[in-house]
């Protein structure tokens, strides 16, 4: 077994804090450790990638990872880092979310091997659903004082802040999360809980509960929360969260998010979001510094993370889609895009609707450019045709060209273009 887990996290900038003795434990034995995932949606987003990658490093270092999906705690809501109470989910929505999250986690961790450190997936609803309130208060609640729970940073901020305070429901969250750790300690020999730095209070409540209730020794480790150099929130775009589910965020959009990273952020992301070794990472950073305009770091990160989350084929398609705007592409390249990716690539391009009957008869190229409002007049279209600067679906056309149903992309679009950068979409209804 390799014992470099802590060192691996350190050089990657992924270690924020850990309880004394944690690295000694990991060096001494195969350790079972867990991270919890909140099922607030049926897909994780890229904010969940760091905990996923930490569990992957943990398993690669010979240790046994447990991914806990919070079916029970998801019904309560974690107050950490929140300024207001969030909406609670009903059981049907929660079950749908849990199924989605489980399916995604199985992409990253090896749950099926015969090895001693095969990953496990657990749902805390399975052990909380039979727990009566009386039993929980009597057997668990008595081990932690209100003073201890009030001293937690996540509680203090909400109780002493200007907002509406904190509901009893949220106040109990750390007790529930603490009990998860106790349950896994007693039933799975799980001695380590990991999470973001905002989870330190909840995690140490668990270690305290293990100490007081089970007279055992449990450990805590956290990673820093990801921040961007320009102060904007990591994982958000103009359209909201960047999801791991391609139905929510297209692979092209996902790829573009990483490709558009700043140079400063890229130096951080290449360490945290890829599994490239230290020597390779340092070499890439040095090469990038010599020629930043080539965007070597951004291209490497975008490739590595897209392949990790989706697939090599998805990455190739995203690359092809990216090159459509900037490189030499054919009508066949355009037609190979699915509708969502096509719309993502040409987001913001002006468009107008035409009827199917117009193209069934053949839509004259001059009318297609002038009557739709793309160019101002028939004369301007004819001048552009003489200059050879008119394209349909990225291919140059002459003045005798007519648009037909054979030119449709995703069965409903035609891309008009003048010069290199002026685009217009026809949407056929």
GIPENOR-V411261 format. One record per residue. N is the residue number from 0. RES is the residue in one letter. SS is DSSP state (A for helix, B for strand, O for the rest). OMEGA is omega in whole degrees, 0 to 359 (* if undefined). BURIAL is b if it has 16 or more other ideal C-beta (glycine too) atoms within 10 Angstrom, else e. Layout:
BEGIN
n = (N & N)
res = (RES & RES)
ss = (SS & SS)
omega = (OMEGA & OMEGA)
burial = (BURIAL & BURIAL)
END
This chain:
BEGIN
n = (0 & 1 & 2 & 3 & 4 & 5 & 6 & 7 & 8 & 9 & 10 & 11 & 12 & 13 & 14 & 15 & 16 & 17 & 18 & 19 & 20 & 21 & 22 & 23 & 24 & 25 & 26 & 27 & 28 & 29 & 30 & 31 & 32 & 33 & 34 & 35 & 36 & 37 & 38 & 39 & 40 & 41 & 42 & 43 & 44 & 45 & 46 & 47 & 48 & 49 & 50 & 51 & 52 & 53 & 54 & 55 & 56 & 57 & 58 & 59 & 60 & 61 & 62 & 63 & 64 & 65 & 66 & 67 & 68 & 69 & 70 & 71 & 72 & 73 & 74 & 75 & 76 & 77 & 78 & 79 & 80 & 81 & 82 & 83 & 84 & 85 & 86 & 87 & 88 & 89 & 90 & 91 & 92 & 93 & 94 & 95 & 96 & 97 & 98 & 99 & 100 & 101 & 102 & 103 & 104 & 105 & 106 & 107 & 108 & 109 & 110 & 111 & 112 & 113 & 114 & 115 & 116 & 117 & 118 & 119 & 120 & 121 & 122 & 123 & 124 & 125 & 126 & 127 & 128 & 129 & 130 & 131 & 132 & 133 & 134 & 135 & 136 & 137 & 138 & 139 & 140 & 141 & 142 & 143 & 144 & 145 & 146 & 147 & 148 & 149 & 150 & 151 & 152 & 153 & 154 & 155 & 156 & 157 & 158 & 159 & 160 & 161 & 162 & 163 & 164 & 165 & 166 & 167 & 168 & 169 & 170 & 171 & 172 & 173 & 174 & 175 & 176 & 177 & 178 & 179 & 180 & 181 & 182 & 183 & 184 & 185 & 186 & 187 & 188 & 189 & 190 & 191 & 192 & 193 & 194 & 195 & 196 & 197 & 198 & 199 & 200 & 201 & 202 & 203 & 204 & 205 & 206 & 207 & 208 & 209 & 210 & 211 & 212 & 213 & 214 & 215 & 216 & 217 & 218 & 219 & 220 & 221 & 222 & 223 & 224 & 225 & 226 & 227 & 228 & 229 & 230 & 231 & 232 & 233 & 234 & 235 & 236 & 237 & 238 & 239 & 240 & 241 & 242 & 243 & 244 & 245 & 246 & 247 & 248 & 249 & 250 & 251 & 252 & 253 & 254 & 255 & 256 & 257 & 258 & 259 & 260 & 261 & 262 & 263 & 264 & 265 & 266 & 267 & 268 & 269 & 270 & 271 & 272 & 273 & 274 & 275 & 276 & 277 & 278 & 279 & 280 & 281 & 282 & 283 & 284 & 285 & 286 & 287 & 288 & 289 & 290 & 291 & 292 & 293 & 294 & 295 & 296 & 297 & 298 & 299 & 300 & 301 & 302 & 303 & 304 & 305 & 306 & 307 & 308 & 309 & 310 & 311 & 312 & 313 & 314 & 315 & 316 & 317 & 318 & 319 & 320 & 321 & 322 & 323 & 324 & 325 & 326 & 327 & 328 & 329 & 330 & 331 & 332 & 333 & 334 & 335 & 336 & 337 & 338 & 339 & 340 & 341 & 342 & 343 & 344 & 345 & 346 & 347 & 348 & 349 & 350 & 351 & 352 & 353 & 354 & 355 & 356 & 357 & 358 & 359 & 360 & 361 & 362 & 363 & 364 & 365 & 366 & 367 & 368 & 369 & 370 & 371 & 372 & 373 & 374 & 375 & 376 & 377 & 378 & 379 & 380 & 381 & 382 & 383 & 384 & 385 & 386 & 387 & 388 & 389 & 390 & 391 & 392 & 393 & 394 & 395 & 396 & 397 & 398 & 399 & 400 & 401 & 402 & 403 & 404 & 405 & 406 & 407 & 408 & 409 & 410 & 411 & 412 & 413 & 414 & 415 & 416 & 417 & 418 & 419 & 420 & 421 & 422 & 423 & 424 & 425 & 426 & 427 & 428)
res = (X & X & X & X & X & X & X & X & X & X & X & X & X & X & X & X & X & X & X & X & X & X & X & X & X & X & X & X & X & X & X & X & X & X & X & X & X & X & X & X & X & X & X & X & X & X & X & X & X & X & X & X & X & X & X & X & X & X & X & X & X & X & X & X & X & X & X & X & X & X & X & X & X & X & X & X & X & X & X & X & X & X & X & X & X & X & X & X & X & X & X & X & X & X & X & X & X & X & X & X & X & X & X & X & X & X & X & X & X & X & X & X & X & X & X & X & X & X & X & X & X & X & X & X & X & X & X & X & X & X & X & X & X & X & X & X & X & X & X & X & X & X & X & X & X & X & X & X & X & X & X & X & X & X & X & X & X & X & X & X & X & X & X & X & X & X & X & X & X & X & X & X & X & X & X & X & X & X & X & X & X & X & X & X & X & X & X & X & X & X & X & X & X & X & X & X & X & X & X & X & X & X & X & X & X & X & X & X & X & X & X & X & X & X & X & X & X & X & X & X & X & X & X & X & X & X & X & X & X & X & X & X & X & X & X & X & X & X & X & X & X & X & X & X & X & X & X & X & X & X & X & X & X & X & X & X & X & X & X & X & X & X & X & X & X & X & X & X & X & X & X & X & X & X & X & X & X & X & X & X & X & X & X & X & X & X & X & X & X & X & X & X & X & X & X & X & X & X & X & X & X & X & X & X & X & X & X & X & X & X & X & X & X & X & X & X & X & X & X & X & X & X & X & X & X & X & X & X & X & X & X & X & X & X & X & X & X & X & X & X & X & X & X & X & X & X & X & X & X & X & X & X & X & X & X & X & X & X & X & X & X & X & X & X & X & X & X & X & X & X & X & X & X & X & X & X & X & X & X & X & X & X & X & X & X & X & X & X & X & X & X & X & X & X & X & X & X & X & X & X & X & X & X & X & X & X & X & X & X & X & X & X & X & X & X & X & X & X & X & X & X & X & X & X & X & X & X & X & X)
ss = (O & O & O & O & A & A & A & A & A & A & A & O & O & O & O & O & B & B & O & O & O & A & A & A & A & A & A & A & O & O & O & B & B & B & B & B & B & O & O & O & O & O & O & O & B & A & A & A & A & A & A & A & A & A & A & A & A & A & A & A & O & O & O & B & B & B & B & B & B & O & O & O & A & A & A & O & O & O & O & O & O & O & O & O & O & O & O & O & O & O & A & A & A & A & A & A & A & A & A & A & A & A & A & A & A & A & A & A & O & O & O & O & O & O & O & O & O & O & O & B & B & B & B & O & A & A & A & A & O & O & O & O & A & A & A & A & A & A & A & O & A & A & A & O & O & A & A & A & A & A & O & O & A & A & A & A & A & A & A & A & O & O & O & O & O & O & O & A & A & A & A & O & A & A & A & A & A & A & A & A & A & A & A & A & A & A & A & A & O & B & B & B & B & B & B & B & A & A & A & A & A & A & A & A & A & A & A & A & A & A & A & A & A & A & O & O & O & O & B & B & B & B & B & O & O & O & O & O & O & O & O & O & O & O & O & B & B & O & O & B & B & O & B & O & O & O & O & O & O & O & A & A & A & A & A & A & A & A & A & O & O & O & A & A & A & A & A & A & A & A & A & A & O & O & O & O & O & A & A & A & A & A & A & A & A & A & A & A & A & A & O & A & A & A & O & A & A & A & A & A & A & A & A & A & A & A & A & A & A & O & O & A & A & A & A & A & A & A & A & A & A & A & A & A & A & A & O & O & O & O & A & A & A & A & A & O & O & O & A & A & A & A & A & A & A & O & O & O & O & O & B & B & B & B & O & A & A & A & A & A & O & O & B & B & A & A & A & A & A & A & O & O & O & O & O & O & O & A & A & A & A & A & A & A & A & A & O & O & O & B & B & B & O & O & B & B & O & O & O & O & O & B & B & O & A & A & A & O & B & O & O & O & B & B & B & B & B & B & O & O & O & B & B & B & B & B & B & B & O)
omega = (175 & 184 & 186 & 185 & 182 & 179 & 179 & 179 & 183 & 185 & 178 & 181 & 185 & 179 & 180 & 183 & 171 & 180 & 177 & 178 & 183 & 182 & 178 & 178 & 183 & 179 & 187 & 188 & 170 & 187 & 173 & 180 & 182 & 171 & 179 & 177 & 182 & 181 & 181 & 176 & 181 & 174 & 169 & 175 & 189 & 172 & 179 & 184 & 181 & 176 & 177 & 182 & 177 & 177 & 177 & 176 & 181 & 180 & 179 & 178 & 176 & 182 & 186 & 180 & 170 & 173 & 181 & 174 & 189 & 178 & 179 & 181 & 177 & 177 & 184 & 180 & 180 & 180 & 185 & 177 & 180 & 178 & 179 & 181 & 181 & 179 & 179 & 185 & 173 & 188 & 181 & 179 & 181 & 180 & 177 & 180 & 182 & 180 & 179 & 181 & 179 & 180 & 180 & 182 & 180 & 176 & 191 & 185 & 180 & 180 & 193 & 184 & 178 & 183 & 180 & 182 & 175 & 181 & 175 & 177 & 180 & 179 & 185 & 175 & 182 & 178 & 179 & 190 & 181 & 185 & 176 & 179 & 181 & 180 & 182 & 180 & 183 & 188 & 185 & 186 & 184 & 184 & 180 & 180 & 175 & 178 & 180 & 183 & 180 & 183 & 181 & 184 & 183 & 179 & 183 & 183 & 184 & 183 & 184 & 183 & 183 & 185 & 182 & 182 & 184 & 179 & 176 & 179 & 181 & 181 & 181 & 187 & 184 & 178 & 177 & 181 & 176 & 180 & 175 & 181 & 179 & 181 & 180 & 177 & 184 & 187 & 183 & 184 & 181 & 186 & 185 & 170 & 179 & 179 & 178 & 183 & 178 & 181 & 185 & 181 & 179 & 183 & 182 & 171 & 177 & 180 & 179 & 179 & 177 & 180 & 186 & 186 & 185 & 184 & 181 & 180 & 178 & 189 & 183 & 177 & 178 & 176 & 179 & 173 & 183 & 175 & 179 & 185 & 183 & 177 & 178 & 186 & 177 & 174 & 180 & 172 & 179 & 181 & 180 & 183 & 169 & 187 & 176 & 178 & 185 & 176 & 179 & 176 & 182 & 181 & 179 & 180 & 178 & 180 & 181 & 181 & 181 & 181 & 182 & 178 & 175 & 178 & 182 & 179 & 182 & 179 & 178 & 184 & 183 & 178 & 189 & 189 & 176 & 178 & 176 & 184 & 187 & 182 & 180 & 181 & 181 & 178 & 179 & 179 & 180 & 179 & 180 & 181 & 180 & 181 & 184 & 183 & 179 & 178 & 182 & 182 & 182 & 181 & 180 & 180 & 182 & 178 & 185 & 185 & 179 & 178 & 180 & 186 & 183 & 179 & 177 & 180 & 178 & 178 & 180 & 179 & 179 & 178 & 179 & 179 & 179 & 183 & 180 & 179 & 191 & 184 & 178 & 181 & 180 & 175 & 179 & 177 & 180 & 183 & 179 & 180 & 171 & 188 & 183 & 179 & 178 & 181 & 177 & 181 & 184 & 177 & 178 & 179 & 180 & 181 & 174 & 181 & 173 & 182 & 180 & 182 & 180 & 182 & 177 & 179 & 185 & 184 & 183 & 186 & 180 & 179 & 181 & 182 & 186 & 184 & 180 & 179 & 179 & 174 & 193 & 185 & 176 & 181 & 180 & 179 & 182 & 177 & 180 & 178 & 178 & 179 & 181 & 183 & 179 & 179 & 170 & 183 & 174 & 180 & 183 & 179 & 179 & 185 & 179 & 184 & 173 & 179 & 178 & 181 & 177 & 183 & 185 & 174 & 182 & 177 & 182 & 184 & 169 & 181 & 176 & 183 & 170 & 182 & 185 & 192 & 184 & 185 & 177 & 181 & 168 & 176 & 187 & 179 & *)
burial = (e & e & e & e & b & b & e & b & b & e & e & b & e & b & b & b & e & b & b & e & e & b & b & e & b & b & e & e & e & e & b & b & b & b & b & b & b & b & b & b & b & b & b & b & b & b & b & b & b & b & b & b & b & b & b & b & b & b & b & b & b & b & b & b & b & b & b & b & b & b & b & b & b & b & b & b & b & b & b & b & e & b & e & e & b & e & e & e & b & e & e & e & e & b & b & e & b & b & e & b & b & b & e & b & b & e & e & b & b & e & e & e & e & e & e & e & b & e & b & b & b & b & b & b & b & e & b & b & e & e & e & e & e & e & e & e & e & e & e & b & b & e & b & b & e & e & e & e & b & e & e & b & e & b & b & e & b & b & e & e & e & e & e & e & e & b & e & e & e & b & b & b & b & b & b & b & b & b & b & b & b & b & b & b & b & e & e & e & e & b & b & b & b & b & b & b & e & b & b & b & b & b & b & b & b & b & b & b & b & b & e & e & b & e & e & e & e & b & b & b & b & b & b & e & e & b & e & b & e & e & e & e & e & e & b & e & e & e & e & e & b & b & b & b & b & b & e & b & b & b & b & b & b & b & b & b & b & b & b & e & b & e & e & e & b & b & b & b & b & b & b & b & b & b & e & b & e & e & e & e & b & e & e & b & b & e & e & b & e & e & e & e & e & e & b & b & b & b & b & b & b & b & b & b & b & b & e & b & b & b & e & e & e & b & b & e & b & b & b & b & b & b & e & b & e & e & e & e & b & e & b & e & b & b & b & e & b & e & e & b & b & b & b & b & b & b & e & e & e & e & b & e & e & b & e & e & e & b & b & e & e & e & b & b & b & b & e & b & b & b & b & b & e & b & b & e & e & e & e & e & b & b & e & b & b & e & e & e & e & b & b & b & b & b & e & e & b & e & e & e & b & b & b & e & e & e & b & b & b & e & e & e & b & b & b & b & b & b & e & e & e & e & b & b & b & b & e & b & e)
END
